[in-house]
Amino acid sequence: MEEIVPGLWRIVLARGSVNAYVWRGEGGLTLVDCGYASDGRRILQSLFEAGYLPQDVHHIVITHGDIDHMGSLAQMQAATSAAVLAHTLEVDLIEGRRSR
């Protein structure tokens, strides 16, 4: 993880053109976006290398429902038990009830 400013890190994911972000706030860690389905392991490894455990992630924010932003969401939610936050217009897409 690369610290951008104090308390905010960027994780460059496997394909190089996609990023996830981790923000440390008073309520624990927030993961912003999850990359492709194959990126979950990289995110978890990055957290571990920075000294965090999966259960330190309390929230996962999905900025929008593209596959490069939510591909590993199920894996990350299962690993962290974090609450998932997204705009109401994206929920059906994230939950698989609609496609783009």
C-alpha angles and dihedrals in degrees: 000000000000116000110228097180128346108299097010123093135180123216113202105213130219098272091052097224096073127072137191122199133213121203123190113212136158091278095054129264126339119202114208112205126343108224123220124338089264093056100072094089091050091051093050091046091050091052091049092049089052091053099259132123125218091252089060087073106088100168136032116198118199108199093196140343102262115130092241089060101041106022096113096033095113091050093046094046091049092048096046106026084220124160112254118226126192140145113278090241089062100047098089090049094047092047092049097246092118137023133210 
